[in-house]
Amino acid sequence: MSTTNIFLNTIKEQQTLLFDCLGQLLTKGTKVALLDFPNHNNVGDNAIWLGEKAALRKMGVEVVYQCDIYSFSENALRKRLGKEGVVLLHGGGNLGSVWPAHQRFRERIIELLPEMRIIQLPQSVYFDDESQKIRFGQIAKAHKDLHILLRDHVSFNILKELDLKVELCPDMAFALGPVAQSNKPVVDVVWLSRSDHESAGNKRKNMSFKTEKLDWLQGEPGRFYSKFSPKFTVRVRRLVQSIFQKSKLFRDHFWRINSASFDLLAQRRFHRGVRILSRGKIVITDRLHGHIVSTLLGKPQVLFDNHYRKIGNYIDCFESTREAIFYVGDDTSNVEVNVSKALDIVQKRSKNE
C-alpha cells in the first residue's frame, strides 16, 4: 500500500488559500466565539469542526466560547467576548433551505448581534424557496460587519446577487492536513452513499469488484454495535440538548459542561470516518466530505454528487488538477470503467514504492 499522499499538492494549495482568506479577517490574539457545533454523527461536519479548531490554533486565535444550536447563551457569549471579540459561525453545507434549524439559528445570531463582527466560515448555499433567499438577504445585509465565506462559485454568485460581503474559501477540513490511514484495505471499493434527503438517488450497480456500500451516519463495518447502543446515545444527547434548550440558567452558567466534550466527540466521529474509508483501496461517494477526507487520506475516488451538485461545484472552484479523481455526477454509465482506472492507480503506485 502506498504511503505517500497523491493529493499532497492539492492539500497544500487549499491550505494556503484557506489561511490567506482567514488572515484577512482574523489576527493573532483575537478572541472568538465558535457557534453551531455539529452535535450529530455526520463525520463531515465534525471534520470541519476539527479543521476550524486546528486553523484557529495555528493562527493564535483563542476560542473563549462555543455552543451548539441548543445551548447558545447571549449573556455568556457577551461576557466571554467583550467588545472586541469576533463571532464565528460553523462552516458546512447548511446555508439555505436544506437544513432549516441551522439556517434559523444563523439568522437569529445575525439579528441578535448587530454590533459584533460575524464571520460565516466556508459554506455551500442552496435555496429551493426564493422567499427564504430574499429573507436571508435582507437579514444579512442589515448587519454592517458580516463576512460570508463560500466554498464554490455558484454559492458565491447567489449571495453576491444579494449584495452581501462574500469571499471564496476552501473547506475548513483541509486545515487538518494529510491524514494517515488507520488500517490496510480489506475491499476494493468503499461506496459511501448518502442516506439523507440530500441524496440524488444513485443506485448501486452490480460490479465485479469487492465492494462495501454504506453511509457513515451510523456504525461501521468490522466493529460490533448493538442495536441498543446507538439508540441509547442518541436519547442521552437529545436529553442534554433539551435541558439546555429549555433552561436559561443552564445555558448562561453551565455551558462549559456541555461544550467540554465537543472536541472529543468530533475526534471520535472523524476517526470512525477514517476507519470506514481506510477499508477500501478506493472510494466511491456522493458526500463532499467523503471526497475531502478521502483526499486527506490519499485515496483515489469516483465521485457522484448530491441533489444540488455540491461536490461538482466545489472541485470546479478549487481543484483544477484531478489526478486520481473521477467525477461522474449523476452519470452511472461508466462507473466500472472509472473504478478500474482508480484501482490501476493504486496498483501502479504500490509497485513504484
Contacts in CASP RR format, 6 or more apart in sequence:
PFRMAT RR
TARGET T0000
AUTHOR 0000-0000-0000
METHOD contacts of the structure
MODEL  1
MSTTNIFLNTIKEQQTLLFDCLGQLLTKGTKVALLDFPNHNNVGDNAIWL
GEKAALRKMGVEVVYQCDIYSFSENALRKRLGKEGVVLLHGGGNLGSVWP
AHQRFRERIIELLPEMRIIQLPQSVYFDDESQKIRFGQIAKAHKDLHILL
RDHVSFNILKELDLKVELCPDMAFALGPVAQSNKPVVDVVWLSRSDHESA
GNKRKNMSFKTEKLDWLQGEPGRFYSKFSPKFTVRVRRLVQSIFQKSKLF
RDHFWRINSASFDLLAQRRFHRGVRILSRGKIVITDRLHGHIVSTLLGKP
QVLFDNHYRKIGNYIDCFESTREAIFYVGDDTSNVEVNVSKALDIVQKRS
KNE
1 181 0 8 1.000
1 184 0 8 1.000
1 185 0 8 1.000
1 350 0 8 1.000
2 346 0 8 1.000
2 349 0 8 1.000
2 350 0 8 1.000
2 352 0 8 1.000
2 353 0 8 1.000
3 353 0 8 1.000
4 349 0 8 1.000
4 353 0 8 1.000
5 11 0 8 1.000
5 178 0 8 1.000
5 296 0 8 1.000
5 297 0 8 1.000
5 298 0 8 1.000
6 298 0 8 1.000
6 300 0 8 1.000
6 323 0 8 1.000
6 324 0 8 1.000
6 345 0 8 1.000
6 349 0 8 1.000
7 295 0 8 1.000
7 296 0 8 1.000
7 298 0 8 1.000
7 324 0 8 1.000
8 178 0 8 1.000
9 321 0 8 1.000
10 295 0 8 1.000
10 319 0 8 1.000
10 321 0 8 1.000
11 174 0 8 1.000
11 177 0 8 1.000
11 178 0 8 1.000
11 295 0 8 1.000
11 296 0 8 1.000
13 318 0 8 1.000
14 170 0 8 1.000
14 171 0 8 1.000
14 174 0 8 1.000
14 318 0 8 1.000
15 170 0 8 1.000
15 174 0 8 1.000
15 175 0 8 1.000
15 177 0 8 1.000
17 168 0 8 1.000
17 169 0 8 1.000
17 170 0 8 1.000
17 318 0 8 1.000
18 55 0 8 1.000
18 169 0 8 1.000
18 170 0 8 1.000
18 172 0 8 1.000
18 174 0 8 1.000
18 175 0 8 1.000
19 55 0 8 1.000
19 58 0 8 1.000
19 59 0 8 1.000
19 175 0 8 1.000
21 149 0 8 1.000
21 167 0 8 1.000
21 168 0 8 1.000
21 169 0 8 1.000
21 170 0 8 1.000
22 55 0 8 1.000
22 59 0 8 1.000
22 169 0 8 1.000
23 59 0 8 1.000
24 167 0 8 1.000
25 86 0 8 1.000
25 117 0 8 1.000
25 119 0 8 1.000
25 147 0 8 1.000
26 32 0 8 1.000
26 56 0 8 1.000
26 59 0 8 1.000
26 61 0 8 1.000
26 86 0 8 1.000
26 119 0 8 1.000
27 61 0 8 1.000
28 59 0 8 1.000
28 60 0 8 1.000
28 61 0 8 1.000
29 60 0 8 1.000
29 61 0 8 1.000
29 62 0 8 1.000
30 60 0 8 1.000
30 61 0 8 1.000
30 62 0 8 1.000
30 84 0 8 1.000
30 85 0 8 1.000
30 86 0 8 1.000
31 61 0 8 1.000
31 62 0 8 1.000
31 64 0 8 1.000
31 80 0 8 1.000
31 81 0 8 1.000
31 82 0 8 1.000
31 84 0 8 1.000
31 85 0 8 1.000
31 86 0 8 1.000
32 56 0 8 1.000
32 61 0 8 1.000
32 62 0 8 1.000
32 63 0 8 1.000
32 64 0 8 1.000
32 81 0 8 1.000
32 85 0 8 1.000
32 86 0 8 1.000
32 87 0 8 1.000
32 88 0 8 1.000
33 63 0 8 1.000
33 64 0 8 1.000
33 65 0 8 1.000
33 66 0 8 1.000
33 67 0 8 1.000
33 77 0 8 1.000
33 80 0 8 1.000
33 81 0 8 1.000
33 85 0 8 1.000
33 86 0 8 1.000
33 87 0 8 1.000
33 88 0 8 1.000
34 52 0 8 1.000
34 53 0 8 1.000
34 56 0 8 1.000
34 63 0 8 1.000
34 65 0 8 1.000
34 66 0 8 1.000
34 88 0 8 1.000
34 90 0 8 1.000
35 66 0 8 1.000
35 67 0 8 1.000
35 69 0 8 1.000
35 72 0 8 1.000
35 87 0 8 1.000
35 88 0 8 1.000
35 89 0 8 1.000
35 90 0 8 1.000
35 105 0 8 1.000
35 109 0 8 1.000
36 67 0 8 1.000
36 68 0 8 1.000
36 69 0 8 1.000
36 89 0 8 1.000
36 90 0 8 1.000
36 91 0 8 1.000
36 102 0 8 1.000
36 105 0 8 1.000
36 106 0 8 1.000
37 49 0 8 1.000
37 66 0 8 1.000
37 67 0 8 1.000
37 68 0 8 1.000
37 90 0 8 1.000
37 259 0 8 1.000
37 262 0 8 1.000
37 266 0 8 1.000
38 44 0 8 1.000
38 45 0 8 1.000
38 46 0 8 1.000
38 48 0 8 1.000
38 49 0 8 1.000
38 68 0 8 1.000
38 90 0 8 1.000
38 266 0 8 1.000
39 68 0 8 1.000
39 70 0 8 1.000
39 237 0 8 1.000
39 241 0 8 1.000
39 262 0 8 1.000
39 265 0 8 1.000
41 216 0 8 1.000
41 217 0 8 1.000
41 218 0 8 1.000
41 269 0 8 1.000
42 216 0 8 1.000
42 217 0 8 1.000
42 269 0 8 1.000
43 216 0 8 1.000
43 269 0 8 1.000
43 270 0 8 1.000
43 272 0 8 1.000
43 273 0 8 1.000
43 276 0 8 1.000
43 289 0 8 1.000
43 290 0 8 1.000
43 293 0 8 1.000
44 173 0 8 1.000
44 270 0 8 1.000
44 287 0 8 1.000
44 288 0 8 1.000
44 289 0 8 1.000
44 290 0 8 1.000
44 292 0 8 1.000
44 293 0 8 1.000
45 90 0 8 1.000
45 92 0 8 1.000
45 289 0 8 1.000
46 265 0 8 1.000
46 266 0 8 1.000
46 267 0 8 1.000
46 269 0 8 1.000
46 270 0 8 1.000
47 173 0 8 1.000
47 176 0 8 1.000
47 266 0 8 1.000
47 270 0 8 1.000
47 289 0 8 1.000
47 292 0 8 1.000
47 293 0 8 1.000
48 90 0 8 1.000
48 91 0 8 1.000
48 92 0 8 1.000
48 121 0 8 1.000
48 171 0 8 1.000
48 172 0 8 1.000
48 173 0 8 1.000
48 289 0 8 1.000
49 90 0 8 1.000
49 262 0 8 1.000
49 263 0 8 1.000
49 266 0 8 1.000
50 173 0 8 1.000
50 176 0 8 1.000
50 263 0 8 1.000
50 266 0 8 1.000
50 267 0 8 1.000
50 270 0 8 1.000
51 172 0 8 1.000
51 173 0 8 1.000
51 174 0 8 1.000
51 175 0 8 1.000
51 176 0 8 1.000
52 88 0 8 1.000
52 90 0 8 1.000
52 91 0 8 1.000
52 121 0 8 1.000
52 172 0 8 1.000
52 175 0 8 1.000
53 63 0 8 1.000
53 263 0 8 1.000
54 175 0 8 1.000
54 176 0 8 1.000
55 172 0 8 1.000
55 175 0 8 1.000
56 62 0 8 1.000
56 63 0 8 1.000
58 175 0 8 1.000
64 80 0 8 1.000
64 81 0 8 1.000
65 76 0 8 1.000
65 77 0 8 1.000
65 80 0 8 1.000
65 81 0 8 1.000
65 255 0 8 1.000
66 259 0 8 1.000
66 262 0 8 1.000
67 73 0 8 1.000
67 77 0 8 1.000
67 255 0 8 1.000
67 258 0 8 1.000
67 259 0 8 1.000
68 241 0 8 1.000
68 258 0 8 1.000
68 262 0 8 1.000
69 101 0 8 1.000
69 102 0 8 1.000
69 105 0 8 1.000
70 241 0 8 1.000
70 242 0 8 1.000
70 244 0 8 1.000
70 245 0 8 1.000
71 241 0 8 1.000
71 244 0 8 1.000
71 245 0 8 1.000
71 250 0 8 1.000
71 251 0 8 1.000
71 255 0 8 1.000
71 258 0 8 1.000
71 259 0 8 1.000
72 105 0 8 1.000
72 109 0 8 1.000
72 251 0 8 1.000
73 248 0 8 1.000
73 251 0 8 1.000
73 252 0 8 1.000
73 255 0 8 1.000
74 112 0 8 1.000
74 113 0 8 1.000
75 252 0 8 1.000
76 251 0 8 1.000
76 252 0 8 1.000
76 253 0 8 1.000
76 255 0 8 1.000
77 87 0 8 1.000
77 113 0 8 1.000
81 87 0 8 1.000
81 116 0 8 1.000
85 116 0 8 1.000
85 117 0 8 1.000
86 116 0 8 1.000
86 117 0 8 1.000
86 118 0 8 1.000
86 119 0 8 1.000
87 109 0 8 1.000
87 113 0 8 1.000
87 116 0 8 1.000
87 117 0 8 1.000
87 118 0 8 1.000
87 119 0 8 1.000
88 118 0 8 1.000
88 119 0 8 1.000
88 121 0 8 1.000
89 106 0 8 1.000
89 109 0 8 1.000
89 118 0 8 1.000
89 119 0 8 1.000
89 120 0 8 1.000
89 121 0 8 1.000
90 121 0 8 1.000
91 120 0 8 1.000
91 121 0 8 1.000
91 122 0 8 1.000
91 123 0 8 1.000
91 172 0 8 1.000
92 121 0 8 1.000
92 122 0 8 1.000
92 123 0 8 1.000
92 124 0 8 1.000
92 151 0 8 1.000
92 171 0 8 1.000
93 99 0 8 1.000
93 123 0 8 1.000
93 124 0 8 1.000
93 125 0 8 1.000
93 126 0 8 1.000
93 151 0 8 1.000
93 288 0 8 1.000
93 310 0 8 1.000
94 102 0 8 1.000
94 103 0 8 1.000
94 123 0 8 1.000
95 103 0 8 1.000
95 106 0 8 1.000
95 120 0 8 1.000
95 123 0 8 1.000
95 124 0 8 1.000
95 125 0 8 1.000
95 126 0 8 1.000
95 148 0 8 1.000
95 155 0 8 1.000
96 103 0 8 1.000
96 125 0 8 1.000
96 126 0 8 1.000
96 127 0 8 1.000
96 132 0 8 1.000
96 133 0 8 1.000
96 136 0 8 1.000
97 103 0 8 1.000
97 126 0 8 1.000
97 127 0 8 1.000
97 128 0 8 1.000
97 129 0 8 1.000
97 132 0 8 1.000
97 133 0 8 1.000
98 126 0 8 1.000
98 128 0 8 1.000
98 197 0 8 1.000
98 198 0 8 1.000
98 308 0 8 1.000
103 132 0 8 1.000
103 136 0 8 1.000
106 120 0 8 1.000
107 135 0 8 1.000
107 136 0 8 1.000
107 139 0 8 1.000
109 118 0 8 1.000
110 118 0 8 1.000
110 139 0 8 1.000
110 140 0 8 1.000
110 142 0 8 1.000
110 143 0 8 1.000
110 146 0 8 1.000
111 139 0 8 1.000
111 142 0 8 1.000
111 143 0 8 1.000
114 142 0 8 1.000
114 143 0 8 1.000
114 144 0 8 1.000
116 145 0 8 1.000
117 145 0 8 1.000
117 147 0 8 1.000
118 143 0 8 1.000
118 145 0 8 1.000
118 146 0 8 1.000
118 147 0 8 1.000
119 146 0 8 1.000
119 147 0 8 1.000
119 149 0 8 1.000
120 146 0 8 1.000
120 147 0 8 1.000
120 148 0 8 1.000
120 149 0 8 1.000
121 149 0 8 1.000
121 169 0 8 1.000
121 172 0 8 1.000
122 149 0 8 1.000
122 150 0 8 1.000
122 151 0 8 1.000
122 169 0 8 1.000
122 170 0 8 1.000
122 171 0 8 1.000
122 172 0 8 1.000
123 148 0 8 1.000
123 149 0 8 1.000
123 150 0 8 1.000
123 151 0 8 1.000
123 155 0 8 1.000
124 150 0 8 1.000
124 151 0 8 1.000
124 152 0 8 1.000
124 155 0 8 1.000
124 288 0 8 1.000
124 310 0 8 1.000
124 313 0 8 1.000
124 314 0 8 1.000
125 150 0 8 1.000
125 154 0 8 1.000
125 155 0 8 1.000
125 158 0 8 1.000
125 159 0 8 1.000
126 155 0 8 1.000
126 308 0 8 1.000
126 310 0 8 1.000
127 133 0 8 1.000
127 136 0 8 1.000
127 158 0 8 1.000
133 158 0 8 1.000
133 162 0 8 1.000
134 162 0 8 1.000
136 162 0 8 1.000
137 159 0 8 1.000
137 162 0 8 1.000
137 164 0 8 1.000
140 146 0 8 1.000
140 148 0 8 1.000
140 159 0 8 1.000
140 162 0 8 1.000
140 164 0 8 1.000
141 162 0 8 1.000
141 163 0 8 1.000
141 164 0 8 1.000
146 164 0 8 1.000
146 165 0 8 1.000
147 165 0 8 1.000
147 166 0 8 1.000
147 167 0 8 1.000
148 159 0 8 1.000
148 164 0 8 1.000
148 165 0 8 1.000
148 166 0 8 1.000
148 167 0 8 1.000
149 166 0 8 1.000
149 167 0 8 1.000
149 168 0 8 1.000
149 169 0 8 1.000
150 156 0 8 1.000
150 159 0 8 1.000
150 166 0 8 1.000
150 167 0 8 1.000
150 168 0 8 1.000
150 169 0 8 1.000
151 168 0 8 1.000
151 169 0 8 1.000
151 170 0 8 1.000
151 171 0 8 1.000
151 313 0 8 1.000
151 314 0 8 1.000
151 317 0 8 1.000
151 318 0 8 1.000
152 168 0 8 1.000
152 310 0 8 1.000
152 312 0 8 1.000
152 313 0 8 1.000
152 314 0 8 1.000
152 316 0 8 1.000
152 317 0 8 1.000
152 318 0 8 1.000
153 168 0 8 1.000
153 313 0 8 1.000
153 316 0 8 1.000
153 317 0 8 1.000
154 309 0 8 1.000
154 313 0 8 1.000
155 313 0 8 1.000
156 166 0 8 1.000
156 168 0 8 1.000
159 166 0 8 1.000
160 166 0 8 1.000
168 317 0 8 1.000
170 318 0 8 1.000
171 288 0 8 1.000
171 289 0 8 1.000
171 292 0 8 1.000
171 314 0 8 1.000
173 289 0 8 1.000
173 292 0 8 1.000
173 293 0 8 1.000
173 296 0 8 1.000
174 292 0 8 1.000
174 296 0 8 1.000
176 296 0 8 1.000
177 296 0 8 1.000
178 296 0 8 1.000
178 297 0 8 1.000
178 298 0 8 1.000
179 274 0 8 1.000
179 293 0 8 1.000
179 296 0 8 1.000
179 297 0 8 1.000
180 297 0 8 1.000
181 274 0 8 1.000
181 278 0 8 1.000
181 297 0 8 1.000
182 271 0 8 1.000
182 274 0 8 1.000
182 275 0 8 1.000
182 278 0 8 1.000
183 275 0 8 1.000
183 278 0 8 1.000
183 279 0 8 1.000
184 278 0 8 1.000
185 278 0 8 1.000
185 279 0 8 1.000
185 280 0 8 1.000
185 281 0 8 1.000
186 279 0 8 1.000
186 280 0 8 1.000
187 210 0 8 1.000
187 211 0 8 1.000
187 212 0 8 1.000
187 279 0 8 1.000
187 280 0 8 1.000
187 281 0 8 1.000
188 209 0 8 1.000
188 210 0 8 1.000
188 211 0 8 1.000
188 280 0 8 1.000
188 281 0 8 1.000
188 282 0 8 1.000
188 339 0 8 1.000
188 343 0 8 1.000
189 207 0 8 1.000
189 209 0 8 1.000
189 210 0 8 1.000
189 211 0 8 1.000
189 212 0 8 1.000
189 280 0 8 1.000
189 281 0 8 1.000
189 282 0 8 1.000
189 283 0 8 1.000
189 284 0 8 1.000
189 339 0 8 1.000
190 211 0 8 1.000
190 212 0 8 1.000
190 214 0 8 1.000
190 276 0 8 1.000
190 277 0 8 1.000
190 279 0 8 1.000
190 280 0 8 1.000
190 282 0 8 1.000
190 283 0 8 1.000
190 284 0 8 1.000
191 204 0 8 1.000
191 211 0 8 1.000
191 212 0 8 1.000
191 213 0 8 1.000
191 214 0 8 1.000
191 283 0 8 1.000
191 284 0 8 1.000
191 285 0 8 1.000
192 214 0 8 1.000
192 215 0 8 1.000
192 216 0 8 1.000
192 276 0 8 1.000
192 277 0 8 1.000
192 283 0 8 1.000
192 284 0 8 1.000
192 285 0 8 1.000
192 286 0 8 1.000
192 287 0 8 1.000
192 290 0 8 1.000
193 199 0 8 1.000
193 202 0 8 1.000
193 204 0 8 1.000
193 213 0 8 1.000
193 214 0 8 1.000
193 215 0 8 1.000
193 284 0 8 1.000
193 285 0 8 1.000
193 286 0 8 1.000
194 200 0 8 1.000
194 215 0 8 1.000
194 286 0 8 1.000
194 287 0 8 1.000
194 306 0 8 1.000
195 215 0 8 1.000
195 217 0 8 1.000
196 215 0 8 1.000
196 217 0 8 1.000
198 306 0 8 1.000
198 307 0 8 1.000
198 308 0 8 1.000
198 310 0 8 1.000
199 286 0 8 1.000
199 306 0 8 1.000
199 307 0 8 1.000
200 286 0 8 1.000
200 304 0 8 1.000
200 305 0 8 1.000
200 306 0 8 1.000
200 307 0 8 1.000
200 330 0 8 1.000
202 286 0 8 1.000
202 304 0 8 1.000
202 330 0 8 1.000
202 332 0 8 1.000
203 332 0 8 1.000
204 211 0 8 1.000
204 213 0 8 1.000
205 332 0 8 1.000
205 335 0 8 1.000
205 336 0 8 1.000
207 335 0 8 1.000
207 336 0 8 1.000
207 339 0 8 1.000
208 336 0 8 1.000
209 336 0 8 1.000
209 339 0 8 1.000
209 343 0 8 1.000
211 284 0 8 1.000
212 221 0 8 1.000
212 279 0 8 1.000
212 280 0 8 1.000
214 220 0 8 1.000
214 221 0 8 1.000
214 276 0 8 1.000
216 272 0 8 1.000
216 273 0 8 1.000
216 276 0 8 1.000
216 287 0 8 1.000
218 225 0 8 1.000
218 230 0 8 1.000
219 225 0 8 1.000
219 230 0 8 1.000
219 272 0 8 1.000
220 272 0 8 1.000
220 273 0 8 1.000
220 275 0 8 1.000
220 276 0 8 1.000
221 276 0 8 1.000
221 279 0 8 1.000
223 275 0 8 1.000
240 258 0 8 1.000
243 250 0 8 1.000
244 250 0 8 1.000
244 251 0 8 1.000
244 254 0 8 1.000
244 255 0 8 1.000
244 258 0 8 1.000
250 258 0 8 1.000
270 293 0 8 1.000
273 293 0 8 1.000
274 293 0 8 1.000
274 297 0 8 1.000
277 283 0 8 1.000
277 290 0 8 1.000
277 293 0 8 1.000
277 294 0 8 1.000
277 297 0 8 1.000
277 299 0 8 1.000
278 297 0 8 1.000
280 299 0 8 1.000
281 299 0 8 1.000
281 300 0 8 1.000
281 343 0 8 1.000
281 346 0 8 1.000
282 299 0 8 1.000
282 300 0 8 1.000
282 301 0 8 1.000
282 302 0 8 1.000
282 339 0 8 1.000
282 342 0 8 1.000
282 343 0 8 1.000
282 346 0 8 1.000
283 290 0 8 1.000
283 291 0 8 1.000
283 294 0 8 1.000
283 299 0 8 1.000
283 300 0 8 1.000
283 301 0 8 1.000
283 302 0 8 1.000
284 301 0 8 1.000
284 302 0 8 1.000
284 303 0 8 1.000
284 304 0 8 1.000
284 335 0 8 1.000
284 339 0 8 1.000
285 291 0 8 1.000
285 294 0 8 1.000
285 301 0 8 1.000
285 303 0 8 1.000
285 304 0 8 1.000
286 303 0 8 1.000
286 304 0 8 1.000
286 305 0 8 1.000
286 306 0 8 1.000
286 311 0 8 1.000
287 306 0 8 1.000
287 311 0 8 1.000
288 306 0 8 1.000
288 310 0 8 1.000
288 311 0 8 1.000
288 314 0 8 1.000
291 301 0 8 1.000
291 303 0 8 1.000
291 311 0 8 1.000
291 314 0 8 1.000
291 315 0 8 1.000
291 325 0 8 1.000
294 301 0 8 1.000
295 301 0 8 1.000
295 325 0 8 1.000
298 324 0 8 1.000
300 324 0 8 1.000
300 325 0 8 1.000
300 326 0 8 1.000
300 342 0 8 1.000
300 343 0 8 1.000
300 345 0 8 1.000
300 346 0 8 1.000
301 324 0 8 1.000
301 325 0 8 1.000
301 326 0 8 1.000
301 342 0 8 1.000
302 326 0 8 1.000
302 328 0 8 1.000
302 335 0 8 1.000
302 338 0 8 1.000
302 339 0 8 1.000
302 342 0 8 1.000
303 311 0 8 1.000
303 312 0 8 1.000
303 315 0 8 1.000
303 325 0 8 1.000
303 326 0 8 1.000
303 327 0 8 1.000
303 328 0 8 1.000
303 329 0 8 1.000
304 311 0 8 1.000
304 328 0 8 1.000
304 329 0 8 1.000
304 330 0 8 1.000
304 332 0 8 1.000
305 311 0 8 1.000
305 312 0 8 1.000
305 327 0 8 1.000
305 329 0 8 1.000
305 330 0 8 1.000
309 329 0 8 1.000
311 327 0 8 1.000
311 329 0 8 1.000
312 327 0 8 1.000
312 329 0 8 1.000
315 322 0 8 1.000
315 325 0 8 1.000
315 327 0 8 1.000
319 325 0 8 1.000
324 342 0 8 1.000
324 345 0 8 1.000
326 338 0 8 1.000
326 341 0 8 1.000
326 342 0 8 1.000
328 334 0 8 1.000
328 335 0 8 1.000
328 338 0 8 1.000
END
